[in-house]
Amino acid sequence: MANDDHPRLIIPNFLSLAECKELEFIHQSCGAVGYRPNVFSTTLSHLIATNCGHFLMPFVPIRERLKEKVEEFFGCEFELFIEFTGLISWCKGASIGWHSDDNRPYLRQRDFSAVCYLNNHGEDFNGGLFHFKDSEPETLIPMAGDLVAYTADSRNIHSVDEITDGERLTLTLWFTRDNSHDEDAKLISFLTQNHLTCSLHPSFLPSPASSKMYWFPPDESSGYQSKGFDIRFARLHTLGFGLFCHMGQRNISESDPSDDFMERLNDPLMITRENNMFDKEFLNISHILQVILFYHWQASNLQGEEKNVENPNVLVVPLSQLQIDKVNMLKHTFLKDEELAKALFSFKFIANWQQFPLGSAQFGAAVDEWELYCIKLCKELSTSLSHWRRHGSIFSVADSCRD
């Protein structure tokens, strides 16, 4: 939309639904507590730090397309650097008043902002409408795949209505002409430092950050574990799953105040549903969350498996009363505010989960398919990294370079 006084670009369906769903999977399975109340975020540096650097690969072609569109529309071809790439979700209660993106001194280097919506207003969330203060269009209704880009200055003062239900998910990029703020150089250095050699199994298994990064709401003054919930545990719970940990010889105590106990979710765990347990041990809660949300994302593609047919490689066992008690104690420890968790994460009822019990062929296939998906991305990253290091930028490596 050409307007010299208020330059802004709006493109419906810039991203495909498949791209939106893949980014949604990455965010909900890897995200941490965000930068403002009731906001959660997934940055590319966070993915690298948690051994999920291979999840950068779906972003690469999207970043390129988006940067080219912004440079073309705003007449600054080959001038821009990507300052920030992140997935950001706003949940019930989140909002932002009128502001421009350069009204804080530490953001003065920013020239343009771009937002791609990844889910739908009225279906996945309510509220959260985007408003420009001046000129047309005054209001944007977020719909999956749509792009809005604008100058990060007083010509495009904007606001976002409070989210009243659900989770409003976006891919956000910031652009700058100042190469000292180039995100690519920092990410490549980070990848190199972390020795991400993805050809070595099982290098794709996630290594979570400190549990404090996943605790909502963060409240250091009263001790982060005194109220609220772990967002990873809450996402699993709202989808109908629980966790079991053998705990060794140590007694489980809901009142245990130690950070060591709060890191228990980073220990090996097993998935439960109702009074049954999937008899496979996973590395940690992040491993489980990725598998479960991959199952959710790919459910329709896995329906070729006959429903409710037992997979010989999938063993589901009933929980004993002692095991049920341990499952419940983990819930009471890591989900202290169940109603708040439901308010943030349970807007849309997922009916098809009841069709896929733990022992179904679909669930067993999802565990295997998640691993194959990660290995594929790891191989792509491993091949691309040498080219990125050579050129000092992140870009889609041509097929001929991968041979």
MOMO-V868311 format. One record per pair of residues at least 4 apart in sequence whose C-alpha atoms are under 6 Angstrom apart, sorted by the first residue. I is the first residue (numbers start at 1). J is the second residue. D is the distance in whole Angstrom. If there is no record, write none. Layout:
BEGIN
i: <I	I>
j: <J	J>
d: <D	D>
END
This chain:
BEGIN
i: <1	3	6	6	8	8	9	9	10	10	11	11	12	13	13	14	14	14	15	16	20	26	27	27	29	29	31	31	32	32	32	32	33	33	33	34	34	34	38	38	39	39	40	40	41	41	42	42	43	47	47	48	48	50	50	50	51	51	52	54	54	54	63	68	70	71	71	71	72	79	80	80	81	81	81	81	82	82	82	83	83	83	83	83	84	84	85	85	86	86	87	87	88	88	89	89	90	90	90	91	91	91	92	92	92	92	93	93	94	94	95	95	95	96	96	97	98	98	99	99	100	100	100	101	102	102	102	102	110	110	111	111	111	111	112	112	112	112	112	113	113	113	113	113	114	114	114	114	115	115	115	115	116	116	116	116	117	117	117	117	117	117	118	118	118	118	119	119	120	120	120	121	121	121	122	124	125	125	125	125	126	126	127	127	127	127	128	128	128	128	129	129	129	130	130	130	130	131	131	131	131	132	132	132	133	133	166	184	184	185	197	198	198	198	199	206	211	214	214	215	215	216	216	217	218	219	220	227	228	228	229	229	229	230	234	236	237	237	241	241	242	242	242	243	243	243	243	244	244	244	245	254	265	266	267	268	268	268	269	269	269	270	271	271	272	272	275	276	276	276	277	277	278	279	279	289	290	291	294	295	295	302	305	308	309	309	310	310	310	311	314	314	316	319	331	332	341	342	356	358	365	366	381	388	388	388>
j: <9	7	155	156	149	150	148	149	147	148	146	147	146	145	146	145	146	147	145	145	118	30	31	42	289	290	41	42	40	41	213	214	40	213	214	39	40	41	91	94	89	90	88	89	87	88	86	87	86	52	53	52	53	206	207	208	206	207	206	377	378	381	67	72	74	75	76	77	77	177	176	177	175	176	177	182	175	182	183	174	175	181	182	183	173	174	172	173	171	172	170	171	169	170	168	169	94	167	168	166	167	344	163	164	165	344	162	163	162	163	160	161	162	159	160	159	158	159	157	158	153	154	157	152	107	108	152	153	175	176	151	152	175	176	150	151	152	174	175	149	150	152	173	174	148	149	172	173	147	148	171	172	146	147	170	171	142	143	144	145	146	170	144	145	169	170	143	144	124	143	144	125	126	142	126	166	165	166	167	168	164	165	161	162	163	164	160	161	162	163	141	160	161	139	140	159	160	138	139	158	159	138	157	158	157	158	347	393	394	392	382	203	378	382	379	287	263	230	231	229	230	228	229	228	224	224	224	336	336	337	334	335	336	334	341	241	241	242	272	273	271	272	273	270	271	272	327	269	270	327	269	333	285	284	284	282	283	284	281	282	284	281	277	278	276	277	319	317	318	319	316	317	316	315	316	293	294	367	298	299	366	362	362	360	360	361	359	360	361	361	359	364	359	323	335	336	345	346	360	363	369	370	385	392	393	394>
d: <5	5	5	6	6	4	6	5	6	5	6	5	4	4	5	5	5	6	4	6	5	6	5	6	6	5	5	5	6	6	6	5	5	6	6	5	4	5	5	5	6	5	6	5	6	4	6	5	4	5	5	5	4	6	5	5	5	6	6	5	5	6	6	6	6	6	5	5	6	6	6	5	6	5	6	5	5	6	6	5	5	6	5	5	5	5	6	5	6	5	6	5	6	5	5	4	6	6	5	6	4	6	5	5	5	6	6	5	5	6	6	5	4	6	5	5	5	5	5	6	5	6	5	5	5	5	6	5	6	5	6	5	6	5	6	4	5	6	5	6	6	6	6	5	6	4	6	5	6	5	6	5	6	4	6	5	6	6	5	6	6	5	4	6	5	5	6	4	5	4	5	5	6	6	5	6	5	4	5	6	5	5	6	6	4	5	6	5	5	5	5	6	5	6	5	6	5	5	4	5	5	5	6	4	6	6	5	5	6	6	6	6	5	6	6	6	6	5	6	6	4	5	5	6	6	5	5	6	5	5	5	4	6	6	6	5	5	6	6	5	6	5	6	6	5	5	6	6	5	5	5	5	5	5	5	5	5	5	6	5	6	5	6	5	6	4	5	6	4	5	6	5	5	5	6	6	6	6	6	6	5	6	6	5	6	6	6	5	6	5	6	6	6	6	5	6	6	5	6	6	6	6	6	6	5	5>
END
